[in-house]
Amino acid sequence: MKRRQCILICLAAAALALSAVAEPMTENWPQFRGAARDGMSHETGLLAEWPEGGPTELWRHPLGEGYSAVSVAGGKLYSMYAGEYQIEGLEATIEMEGDDEGMEIVAEPTPVEYAAAFDAESGEEIWSTVIGEKLDTEFGNGPRSTPAVDDDTVYVLGSKGDLAALAITGGEIRWSVKLTETFGSRQPGWGFSGSVLVDGDLLIVEGGGPEGKSFAGLDKASGEVRWTTGEAPQGAGYNSPQAIDMGGERRYLYIAGGQLRAIDHDGNEVFSHPFQAFESHGMPIYVAPDRFFASGVGGDNQGAVMVRVTGSGEEAKVEELWKAPFMRNHFSSSLYHGGHIYGFDNSTFKCISAETGEQKWAKRGLGKGSLIYADGNLVVLSDRGKLLLVEATSEAYNEKGSVQALGGKCWTAPTLAGGKLYLRSHTEMVSYDVAAGGKS
């Protein structure tokens, strides 16, 4: 039976997990954009081309509104969605005169956001937990952030700033904080959207607060704030952090406050570089050993930039290698493979050289889509639900199969684990088998 845990509206929430680099043939995708948060799968043995009509569909289920992607760990899926909560048996009798005397009044359902676990084989919901109030906007309702699974805990973030740690076995709340109260921040226009990062004993989250409270490191076991860092006059944005190893040291990379930034495990700034994009949803890309790619829409640095960083802290030197007015990531992040960057330049799918920024090819007609890399190919989902397999080559756009997987608005990137794709639209979730051997 489903288990619904209710907490006072405006609790808990958001995304992320295991920061270790993915291993070949992994069956987990435990956080936003995969194990290393770079959109790269290390699985092999996948279909090199799709048959006519696309890969085999395994199951399909309606889902409450939201843009939260699907995380996978231990044979379970984790995501978030909006719905209604009705407190069972809650009713009141009021004294009224005349014919209405003694009338029973039943409480109206409350619009809320849920974190939930699903069975990976069937898609059936296992448990769900109320995280906080539902966000309504003109461009789509519900949660934006992706859960992060770490050992026996899943970390979730609601769109109104409710951050919580839940038990993976039943969804019980272990601790919760509200970002707006803890960091003195305000809710962003499109809601809190960043997916939190679990790294070692830390939970890295964008607090969005003033006076050095832009980003924060929390104790993942208790939710206690360890440190805060950075200034972001506009408040919280829509960017998610990434953990990288740079020069043998752990760093956390993100865009906030009009800057491309990196900090260390204690929240000290390693380097920063101006990047005044109006919105930076797309995560920066680390091109080892010393280059960094950033992209966004609007602002003085509209488009993309590649920089080289030497040194750190007060000794850091940032050199701008190239800047381009294109490859403007909006809703989704680009990825790096084989010396090239693949991603969406607003509503055009493109490949550019990481070395020079030169455009190699472009493909229109997919809208503001999203993508991941797997086994030599790109798995691409258009913003209207067309799923495609595209060769990961800079030579030319080479499509190797497609299927109309979903309808409606699709602003959520695909997930791949154990030879199976997990996709969602604003209101539906579906799974496809893409293993070369087919369903076992």
Buried (B, 14 or more C-beta within 10 A) or exposed (E): EEEBBBBEBBBBBBBBBBBEBBEEEBBBBBBBBBBBBBBBBBBEEBBEEBEEEBBBBBBBBEBBBBBBBBBBBEEBBBBBBBBEBEEEEEEEEEEEEEEEEEEEEEEEEBBBBBBBBBEBEEBEBBBBBBBBBBBEEEEBBBBBBBBBBBEEBBBBBBBBBBBBBBBBEEBEBBBBBBBBEBBEBBBBEBBBBBBBBBBEEBBBBBBBBBEBBBBBBBEBEEBEBBBBBBBBEEBBBBBBBBBBEBEEEBBBBBBBBBBBBBBBBEBEBBBBBEBBBBBBBBBBBBBEEBBBBBBBBBBEBBBBBBBBBEEBEEEBEBEEBBEBEBBBBBBBBBBBBEEBBBBBBBBBBBBBBBEEBEBBBEBEEBBBBBBBBBBBBBBBBBBBBBBBBBBBBBEEBEBBBBBEBBEEBBBBBBBBBBBBBBBBBBBBBBBBBBBEEEEE
